[in-house]
């Protein structure tokens, strides 16, 4: 989820977290199991695929399946949820319960046990799993229960984002139709974390405030030049030119986004000050006063961070400064496989320490770091409400499975930010030894609301 990332994320949403070592049953852990091997079948929740016809199953099979569900709940950290099997059996975790997970059939259970972080998302998308209760609250509870058992991993790397692979990955997520995104983004089509200057700010106001905040952090002045790596539908580049009198070159490998942005520049009469280029960040040439990347680093991959740093070093003037805005995490680990396969191929949200692999080798100085995690949670709340309001129109564009997959992606991303499994870092930096930079945060702390259009 980015303008060229969530995810954001993306943001990336999670299904069930990956496996971890089992811990002993907690003292308050309870299960409720129907006494008969094949109790009366419960009606599936609305929208869930109907279960298969009943079959004769041995009591040993039921015992095994109950044990598997119990073990899966324990591996998930004993979240306050209830698992409801296709025949009505109910097995619960800690109390009080926040949500229920309904399984349509036996194969769904076995796939879920085998690889929960992949097959939960697939089964939810196909309707073989339904969640009773609020989806965001359910995912938040799972993430919080699992967090103490997560282990950092430095061995995993996402698919390498080579020139060819990066273009295919971006096409998978962003080139699926501007009309789709227009149904639930703000009117400027900003697909990154907003900044809410007041609790009552609308999504439109919050996105304009975020654009203003980025410009203030970069300390832009009329007549300067800016290069943007990953420009989305062009909102930031156009805002910089319109409100700060700078000239911008913006690079993006999403063909549909670049065409849209070029049309916006012509419509706003800014085509002589903003150039949108369909090309990879590695092709950036020229020298600029400021570098900006909002929601692009998540698509770069840690194997290419030093390469990105070399690009910034090559294009930034001797007194230049820059800003990188990225979904991140507190500790390194693999991207959720469902997100990487179905939503964001090649995505990797870095830790703050990993982000410095872009800057440290080139001797850039970090000036300011801010975490906008809760702002992204609020952004996703607005997106999810708008998405659900447009669900019928989205299903007509694609199908019901697409609606369910993207609802899970948005809800899971929001839960990731509320639970703290995802972060949103803004890192401001400058050339080593540069002194012509603000010495206080007064410029950043001024009221953002008057700048909103």
SULDANOR-V143651 format. One record per residue. N is the residue number from 0. RES is the residue in one small letter. PHI is phi in whole degrees, 0 to 359 (999 if undefined). OMEGA is omega in degrees with one decimal (none if undefined). Layout:
# SULDANOR-V143651
n:N res:RES phi:PHI omega:OMEGA
n:N res:RES phi:PHI omega:OMEGA
This chain:
# SULDANOR-V143651
n:0 res:x phi:999 omega:-176.9
n:1 res:x phi:206 omega:-178.6
n:2 res:x phi:278 omega:174.2
n:3 res:x phi:223 omega:none
n:4 res:x phi:999 omega:none
n:5 res:x phi:999 omega:none
n:6 res:x phi:999 omega:none
n:7 res:x phi:999 omega:94.1
n:8 res:x phi:79 omega:none
n:9 res:x phi:999 omega:-161.6
n:10 res:x phi:301 omega:-176.0
n:11 res:x phi:262 omega:174.0
n:12 res:x phi:287 omega:179.2
n:13 res:x phi:242 omega:165.4
n:14 res:x phi:270 omega:170.7
n:15 res:x phi:286 omega:177.0
n:16 res:x phi:296 omega:-176.7
n:17 res:x phi:290 omega:-178.2
n:18 res:x phi:298 omega:173.4
n:19 res:x phi:212 omega:-178.1
n:20 res:x phi:297 omega:-179.3
n:21 res:x phi:291 omega:173.6
n:22 res:x phi:243 omega:-178.8
n:23 res:x phi:299 omega:176.6
n:24 res:x phi:300 omega:176.9
n:25 res:x phi:292 omega:-173.7
n:26 res:x phi:296 omega:-178.2
n:27 res:x phi:269 omega:-175.3
n:28 res:x phi:287 omega:-178.1
n:29 res:x phi:226 omega:170.6
n:30 res:x phi:229 omega:175.4
n:31 res:x phi:237 omega:-176.2
n:32 res:x phi:233 omega:176.6
n:33 res:x phi:297 omega:-173.9
n:34 res:x phi:291 omega:-176.8
n:35 res:x phi:274 omega:179.0
n:36 res:x phi:300 omega:-179.5
n:37 res:x phi:228 omega:-179.6
n:38 res:x phi:287 omega:179.7
n:39 res:x phi:301 omega:-175.3
n:40 res:x phi:280 omega:179.1
n:41 res:x phi:276 omega:176.5
n:42 res:x phi:291 omega:-179.0
n:43 res:x phi:290 omega:175.7
n:44 res:x phi:300 omega:-179.2
n:45 res:x phi:301 omega:179.2
n:46 res:x phi:87 omega:-179.0
n:47 res:x phi:269 omega:177.7
n:48 res:x phi:298 omega:-179.1
n:49 res:x phi:293 omega:179.3
n:50 res:x phi:288 omega:178.3
n:51 res:x phi:287 omega:177.4
n:52 res:x phi:299 omega:-179.7
n:53 res:x phi:296 omega:178.0
n:54 res:x phi:225 omega:179.3
n:55 res:x phi:283 omega:-177.5
n:56 res:x phi:228 omega:-179.0
n:57 res:x phi:288 omega:178.1
n:58 res:x phi:298 omega:177.3
n:59 res:x phi:297 omega:178.6
n:60 res:x phi:295 omega:178.4
n:61 res:x phi:298 omega:179.5
n:62 res:x phi:298 omega:178.8
n:63 res:x phi:297 omega:-177.9
n:64 res:x phi:293 omega:175.9
n:65 res:x phi:297 omega:179.0
n:66 res:x phi:297 omega:179.7
n:67 res:x phi:296 omega:179.4
n:68 res:x phi:295 omega:178.7
n:69 res:x phi:300 omega:-179.2
n:70 res:x phi:296 omega:179.8
n:71 res:x phi:297 omega:177.8
n:72 res:x phi:297 omega:178.7
n:73 res:x phi:296 omega:179.3
n:74 res:x phi:294 omega:177.9
n:75 res:x phi:275 omega:179.0
n:76 res:x phi:89 omega:178.0
n:77 res:x phi:58 omega:179.7
n:78 res:x phi:291 omega:-178.6
n:79 res:x phi:281 omega:-179.3
n:80 res:x phi:230 omega:179.1
n:81 res:x phi:239 omega:175.4
n:82 res:x phi:264 omega:-179.1
n:83 res:x phi:246 omega:-179.1
n:84 res:x phi:281 omega:-174.4
n:85 res:x phi:298 omega:-178.4
n:86 res:x phi:257 omega:178.8
n:87 res:x phi:103 omega:176.8
n:88 res:x phi:298 omega:-177.7
n:89 res:x phi:234 omega:177.7
n:90 res:x phi:230 omega:-171.1
n:91 res:x phi:241 omega:174.7
n:92 res:x phi:265 omega:-177.3
n:93 res:x phi:290 omega:-179.0
n:94 res:x phi:251 omega:-7.3
n:95 res:x phi:283 omega:-176.4
n:96 res:x phi:286 omega:178.2
n:97 res:x phi:258 omega:-175.0
n:98 res:x phi:199 omega:175.8
n:99 res:x phi:234 omega:178.1
n:100 res:x phi:243 omega:-175.8
n:101 res:x phi:258 omega:179.0
n:102 res:x phi:259 omega:-173.4
n:103 res:x phi:282 omega:-174.1
n:104 res:x phi:197 omega:-177.5
n:105 res:x phi:295 omega:178.7
n:106 res:x phi:303 omega:177.6
n:107 res:x phi:298 omega:177.7
n:108 res:x phi:299 omega:-177.1
n:109 res:x phi:296 omega:176.8
n:110 res:x phi:294 omega:-179.8
n:111 res:x phi:296 omega:178.9
n:112 res:x phi:295 omega:-176.9
n:113 res:x phi:293 omega:-177.0
n:114 res:x phi:207 omega:-174.5
n:115 res:x phi:299 omega:-175.9
n:116 res:x phi:289 omega:173.6
n:117 res:x phi:259 omega:-168.8
n:118 res:x phi:279 omega:172.6
n:119 res:x phi:299 omega:-179.2
n:120 res:x phi:297 omega:179.4
n:121 res:x phi:295 omega:-179.1
n:122 res:x phi:290 omega:176.5
n:123 res:x phi:295 omega:-179.8
n:124 res:x phi:298 omega:-177.3
n:125 res:x phi:277 omega:-179.2
n:126 res:x phi:87 omega:177.2
n:127 res:x phi:277 omega:171.4
n:128 res:x phi:232 omega:173.7
n:129 res:x phi:231 omega:179.7
n:130 res:x phi:251 omega:174.3
n:131 res:x phi:270 omega:-174.1
n:132 res:x phi:109 omega:-177.4
n:133 res:x phi:290 omega:-175.3
n:134 res:x phi:295 omega:-179.2
n:135 res:x phi:295 omega:179.7
n:136 res:x phi:297 omega:177.6
n:137 res:x phi:300 omega:-177.6
n:138 res:x phi:293 omega:176.5
n:139 res:x phi:301 omega:-179.6
n:140 res:x phi:296 omega:179.2
n:141 res:x phi:295 omega:-179.3
n:142 res:x phi:297 omega:-178.2
n:143 res:x phi:293 omega:179.7
n:144 res:x phi:293 omega:-175.2
n:145 res:x phi:277 omega:-171.7
n:146 res:x phi:307 omega:-177.9
n:147 res:x phi:296 omega:-175.8
n:148 res:x phi:256 omega:177.9
n:149 res:x phi:289 omega:179.0
n:150 res:x phi:245 omega:177.2
n:151 res:x phi:296 omega:-179.6
n:152 res:x phi:229 omega:177.9
n:153 res:x phi:253 omega:-176.8
n:154 res:x phi:267 omega:-174.9
n:155 res:x phi:276 omega:169.3
n:156 res:x phi:223 omega:177.1
n:157 res:x phi:291 omega:176.1
n:158 res:x phi:304 omega:-178.5
n:159 res:x phi:297 omega:-179.2
n:160 res:x phi:267 omega:173.4
n:161 res:x phi:292 omega:-178.0
n:162 res:x phi:304 omega:-179.4
n:163 res:x phi:289 omega:-178.3
n:164 res:x phi:294 omega:-179.6
n:165 res:x phi:299 omega:-179.8
n:166 res:x phi:295 omega:178.7
n:167 res:x phi:294 omega:179.3
n:168 res:x phi:296 omega:179.7
n:169 res:x phi:293 omega:178.5
n:170 res:x phi:302 omega:-177.5
n:171 res:x phi:302 omega:-173.6
n:172 res:x phi:261 omega:-168.9
n:173 res:x phi:263 omega:-176.5
n:174 res:x phi:266 omega:178.8
n:175 res:x phi:248 omega:174.2
n:176 res:x phi:117 omega:176.6
n:177 res:x phi:299 omega:-179.3
n:178 res:x phi:298 omega:178.1
n:179 res:x phi:296 omega:-178.3
n:180 res:x phi:294 omega:-179.4
n:181 res:x phi:295 omega:-179.8
n:182 res:x phi:290 omega:-174.2
n:183 res:x phi:223 omega:172.1
n:184 res:x phi:275 omega:176.3
n:185 res:x phi:286 omega:-173.9
n:186 res:x phi:292 omega:177.7
n:187 res:x phi:270 omega:178.2
n:188 res:x phi:60 omega:176.9
n:189 res:x phi:265 omega:-174.4
n:190 res:x phi:249 omega:175.4
n:191 res:x phi:220 omega:-175.9
n:192 res:x phi:303 omega:175.0
n:193 res:x phi:275 omega:177.7
n:194 res:x phi:232 omega:-174.2
n:195 res:x phi:262 omega:-177.9
n:196 res:x phi:292 omega:175.1
n:197 res:x phi:221 omega:179.1
n:198 res:x phi:300 omega:-176.8
n:199 res:x phi:270 omega:-177.5
n:200 res:x phi:298 omega:174.6
n:201 res:x phi:283 omega:176.8
n:202 res:x phi:299 omega:179.0
n:203 res:x phi:300 omega:179.0
n:204 res:x phi:297 omega:-177.6
n:205 res:x phi:293 omega:178.2
n:206 res:x phi:290 omega:175.3
n:207 res:x phi:296 omega:177.8
n:208 res:x phi:297 omega:177.4
n:209 res:x phi:295 omega:178.6
n:210 res:x phi:299 omega:178.6
n:211 res:x phi:295 omega:180.0
n:212 res:x phi:298 omega:178.5
n:213 res:x phi:298 omega:179.9
n:214 res:x phi:297 omega:179.2
n:215 res:x phi:294 omega:179.3
n:216 res:x phi:297 omega:179.2
n:217 res:x phi:281 omega:177.5
n:218 res:x phi:54 omega:-177.2
n:219 res:x phi:287 omega:177.7
n:220 res:x phi:228 omega:-177.2
n:221 res:x phi:307 omega:177.5
n:222 res:x phi:91 omega:180.0
n:223 res:x phi:282 omega:177.7
n:224 res:x phi:245 omega:-177.4
n:225 res:x phi:228 omega:170.4
n:226 res:x phi:243 omega:179.5
n:227 res:x phi:242 omega:177.9
n:228 res:x phi:259 omega:-175.8
n:229 res:x phi:84 omega:-169.3
n:230 res:x phi:250 omega:-178.9
n:231 res:x phi:57 omega:178.9
n:232 res:x phi:270 omega:167.6
n:233 res:x phi:95 omega:-172.1
n:234 res:x phi:298 omega:-176.6
n:235 res:x phi:292 omega:-179.5
n:236 res:x phi:300 omega:179.3
n:237 res:x phi:294 omega:178.5
n:238 res:x phi:296 omega:179.3
n:239 res:x phi:301 omega:-178.2
n:240 res:x phi:293 omega:-175.3
n:241 res:x phi:291 omega:-171.8
n:242 res:x phi:259 omega:-176.2
n:243 res:x phi:238 omega:173.6
n:244 res:x phi:65 omega:179.2
n:245 res:x phi:257 omega:174.6
n:246 res:x phi:253 omega:-170.7
n:247 res:x phi:233 omega:164.8
n:248 res:x phi:248 omega:-175.3
n:249 res:x phi:237 omega:-176.1
n:250 res:x phi:250 omega:-179.6
n:251 res:x phi:200 omega:178.8
n:252 res:x phi:257 omega:172.1
n:253 res:x phi:273 omega:-175.8
n:254 res:x phi:298 omega:-177.9
n:255 res:x phi:294 omega:179.8
n:256 res:x phi:294 omega:-179.5
n:257 res:x phi:295 omega:178.5
n:258 res:x phi:299 omega:178.4
n:259 res:x phi:298 omega:-178.0
n:260 res:x phi:297 omega:178.5
n:261 res:x phi:297 omega:176.5
n:262 res:x phi:296 omega:177.6
n:263 res:x phi:296 omega:-179.6
n:264 res:x phi:298 omega:178.5
n:265 res:x phi:294 omega:-178.8
n:266 res:x phi:296 omega:-178.7
n:267 res:x phi:268 omega:-179.9
n:268 res:x phi:69 omega:-177.5
n:269 res:x phi:247 omega:-175.1
n:270 res:x phi:294 omega:178.2
n:271 res:x phi:274 omega:-178.8
n:272 res:x phi:241 omega:178.2
n:273 res:x phi:230 omega:177.6
n:274 res:x phi:245 omega:177.4
n:275 res:x phi:262 omega:-172.0
n:276 res:x phi:240 omega:176.9
n:277 res:x phi:277 omega:-178.7
n:278 res:x phi:195 omega:-178.1
n:279 res:x phi:281 omega:179.4
n:280 res:x phi:302 omega:-179.6
n:281 res:x phi:291 omega:179.9
n:282 res:x phi:265 omega:-178.8
n:283 res:x phi:298 omega:176.3
n:284 res:x phi:226 omega:-179.4
n:285 res:x phi:104 omega:179.7
n:286 res:x phi:233 omega:-171.9
n:287 res:x phi:222 omega:178.3
n:288 res:x phi:281 omega:-176.9
n:289 res:x phi:214 omega:176.4
n:290 res:x phi:241 omega:178.2
n:291 res:x phi:226 omega:174.7
n:292 res:x phi:218 omega:-177.1
n:293 res:x phi:243 omega:177.0
n:294 res:x phi:80 omega:179.0
n:295 res:x phi:253 omega:-174.1
n:296 res:x phi:300 omega:179.6
n:297 res:x phi:301 omega:-179.3
n:298 res:x phi:264 omega:-175.4
n:299 res:x phi:280 omega:-177.5
n:300 res:x phi:87 omega:-174.8
n:301 res:x phi:299 omega:177.9
n:302 res:x phi:293 omega:-176.8
n:303 res:x phi:245 omega:-178.1
n:304 res:x phi:295 omega:178.9
n:305 res:x phi:294 omega:176.7
n:306 res:x phi:294 omega:176.2
n:307 res:x phi:297 omega:177.7
n:308 res:x phi:301 omega:178.3
n:309 res:x phi:294 omega:177.4
n:310 res:x phi:296 omega:179.6
n:311 res:x phi:299 omega:-180.0
n:312 res:x phi:299 omega:-178.1
n:313 res:x phi:289 omega:-171.1
n:314 res:x phi:259 omega:-175.2
n:315 res:x phi:271 omega:-179.7
n:316 res:x phi:293 omega:-178.6
n:317 res:x phi:301 omega:177.7
n:318 res:x phi:244 omega:-175.2
n:319 res:x phi:283 omega:176.0
n:320 res:x phi:218 omega:-176.6
n:321 res:x phi:208 omega:179.6
n:322 res:x phi:219 omega:173.9
n:323 res:x phi:241 omega:-178.3
n:324 res:x phi:242 omega:-173.1
n:325 res:x phi:210 omega:165.1
n:326 res:x phi:298 omega:-178.3
n:327 res:x phi:213 omega:179.4
n:328 res:x phi:218 omega:179.3
n:329 res:x phi:277 omega:177.3
n:330 res:x phi:215 omega:-176.0
n:331 res:x phi:289 omega:178.4
n:332 res:x phi:181 omega:-177.6
n:333 res:x phi:289 omega:171.5
n:334 res:x phi:292 omega:178.0
n:335 res:x phi:307 omega:-173.5
n:336 res:x phi:297 omega:178.2
n:337 res:x phi:294 omega:177.9
n:338 res:x phi:298 omega:-176.1
n:339 res:x phi:292 omega:-178.4
n:340 res:x phi:276 omega:-169.9
n:341 res:x phi:259 omega:-171.4
n:342 res:x phi:244 omega:-172.8
n:343 res:x phi:235 omega:177.5
n:344 res:x phi:299 omega:177.8
n:345 res:x phi:82 omega:-176.2
n:346 res:x phi:281 omega:176.8
n:347 res:x phi:207 omega:175.2
n:348 res:x phi:278 omega:-173.6
n:349 res:x phi:275 omega:167.5
n:350 res:x phi:283 omega:177.9
n:351 res:x phi:298 omega:178.4
n:352 res:x phi:296 omega:178.3
n:353 res:x phi:294 omega:177.8
n:354 res:x phi:301 omega:-178.6
n:355 res:x phi:291 omega:173.8
n:356 res:x phi:295 omega:173.9
n:357 res:x phi:285 omega:-167.1
n:358 res:x phi:260 omega:-172.4
n:359 res:x phi:298 omega:-178.2
n:360 res:x phi:298 omega:-179.0
n:361 res:x phi:257 omega:173.9
n:362 res:x phi:63 omega:172.0
n:363 res:x phi:277 omega:178.9
n:364 res:x phi:259 omega:176.4
n:365 res:x phi:282 omega:-178.3
n:366 res:x phi:259 omega:-173.7
n:367 res:x phi:202 omega:174.7
n:368 res:x phi:229 omega:178.0
n:369 res:x phi:225 omega:178.2
n:370 res:x phi:253 omega:-178.2
n:371 res:x phi:255 omega:-174.7
n:372 res:x phi:309 omega:-175.9
n:373 res:x phi:288 omega:173.5
n:374 res:x phi:294 omega:179.0
n:375 res:x phi:288 omega:176.1
n:376 res:x phi:300 omega:178.9
n:377 res:x phi:292 omega:175.7
n:378 res:x phi:302 omega:-179.0
n:379 res:x phi:293 omega:175.4
n:380 res:x phi:299 omega:177.5
n:381 res:x phi:295 omega:-179.8
n:382 res:x phi:299 omega:-177.3
n:383 res:x phi:294 omega:177.4
n:384 res:x phi:297 omega:179.6
n:385 res:x phi:292 omega:178.1
n:386 res:x phi:299 omega:-179.5
n:387 res:x phi:297 omega:177.3
n:388 res:x phi:294 omega:-178.5
n:389 res:x phi:258 omega:-172.6
n:390 res:x phi:302 omega:-179.2
n:391 res:x phi:296 omega:178.9
n:392 res:x phi:293 omega:179.4
n:393 res:x phi:292 omega:177.4
n:394 res:x phi:297 omega:177.9
n:395 res:x phi:292 omega:177.5
n:396 res:x phi:289 omega:-174.8
n:397 res:x phi:238 omega:173.4
n:398 res:x phi:195 omega:-177.1
n:399 res:x phi:294 omega:179.4
n:400 res:x phi:297 omega:176.9
n:401 res:x phi:298 omega:179.3
n:402 res:x phi:299 omega:-178.9
n:403 res:x phi:295 omega:179.9
n:404 res:x phi:297 omega:-178.5
n:405 res:x phi:286 omega:173.4
n:406 res:x phi:297 omega:177.5
n:407 res:x phi:296 omega:178.7
n:408 res:x phi:300 omega:-178.6
n:409 res:x phi:291 omega:179.9
n:410 res:x phi:295 omega:179.3
n:411 res:x phi:294 omega:176.6
n:412 res:x phi:294 omega:177.4
n:413 res:x phi:300 omega:178.7
n:414 res:x phi:297 omega:177.5
n:415 res:x phi:300 omega:179.2
n:416 res:x phi:283 omega:178.3
n:417 res:x phi:291 omega:-179.6
n:418 res:x phi:279 omega:178.8
n:419 res:x phi:90 omega:175.5
n:420 res:x phi:283 omega:174.1
n:421 res:x phi:238 omega:177.6
n:422 res:x phi:234 omega:173.6
n:423 res:x phi:227 omega:-175.8
n:424 res:x phi:259 omega:165.7
n:425 res:x phi:245 omega:-177.7
n:426 res:x phi:243 omega:177.3
n:427 res:x phi:259 omega:-176.6
n:428 res:x phi:216 omega:178.8
n:429 res:x phi:211 omega:174.8
n:430 res:x phi:300 omega:177.5
n:431 res:x phi:301 omega:175.4
n:432 res:x phi:84 omega:179.3
n:433 res:x phi:287 omega:-176.7
n:434 res:x phi:247 omega:-177.5
n:435 res:x phi:274 omega:-179.8
n:436 res:x phi:231 omega:180.0
n:437 res:x phi:301 omega:-178.9
n:438 res:x phi:262 omega:177.7
n:439 res:x phi:228 omega:177.1
n:440 res:x phi:265 omega:-175.7
n:441 res:x phi:302 omega:-179.2
n:442 res:x phi:297 omega:-178.1
n:443 res:x phi:278 omega:-171.3
n:444 res:x phi:270 omega:176.8
n:445 res:x phi:293 omega:-177.5
n:446 res:x phi:293 omega:-179.4
n:447 res:x phi:275 omega:-171.4
n:448 res:x phi:298 omega:-178.2
n:449 res:x phi:300 omega:-179.0
n:450 res:x phi:280 omega:-174.1
n:451 res:x phi:287 omega:-179.6
n:452 res:x phi:260 omega:none
